[in-house]
């Protein structure tokens, strides 16, 4: 299990979701991905996408400048 | 949303595909502008898919879509909207996805006569043909008004349970949504694309004219959605944030653009798009000062960060409103 980061700063909805979706496909079950965004819309969209595919939202943090959402990859078969 | 729900009600497994072209209205504008805090900052396609309990695949088609916008075989609508080419493109992409993932047919929410270009009785077959989907393209909301498709002939779908909506009115769709218990639904009038927006397309045409090439990058088309755009002369323009959300967004582009902002008074950030010499930048400083809280001051200090040069500050007299012709606003 390993931790990865995805810089989605400056990207606007739904690009952070698309980037996260594509990156998650390359990770293994149990891996975590921390997505860093400047679009607050990601706070809704990425968890919504995770619910759809069964991925886990481990943590969300929001500051004035950016949003950090940490996801854990679900088991194979549930992947998009 | 309605078409997918109709299919699910017939026991058919449905998954959604949402194509992101870069010109989508909702997510970006609501996310950027602080004044739109009341609008939900969510992607409507994701939200809709969740409501009906299907998976959604969001596909980035930004690069491929350029050819649709730049060279539409069927031309533009009222503005720079290549609706018929766009529909053909998206159904083609859906057809490719269907074939790759082992699905059997494509469903859209189109209704005959709903849109003046891409949803007419004579253009709907064009979409089916040019996309290569042919009779694997089913429009459940108006299927009874159209020839039978493969899923109907094969008995995968019961034609009797399909609908016969037509025309521009959305009342039947709204009534159907109510019957499904949908109390909220996304943009019902197709106004989800900036290419149908007159102000936006003026800016896009201006970009092409001034760059002398009909092309764009993603950042170009995103920035056209943001701020005031003023072109005092050919060759360069200013993009000036209108409020905090836009200024925060423009801030992210500071490294890539010559930019300026007031340091003596509160005010917006401005990006300079194009090539501006020192005299242009001095003038841009006066113009920018007009949009900050120092607009009526005798002097405003502006910090100018030209690309590849050291920052400099300049004391300027703000332009008077009368010195800014309407024609500069894009």
Interface residues (C-beta under 8 A of the other chain):
Chain A: X9 X10 X12 X13 X14 X15 X17 X18 X21 X38 X39 X40 X41 X43 X44 X45 X48 X49 X51 X52 X53 X65 X80
Chain B: X18 X20 X24 X26 X27 X28 X30 X31 X32 X40 X41 X42 X43 X45 X46 X47 X49 X50 X55 X56 X57 X58 X59 X60 X222 X248 X249 X252 X253
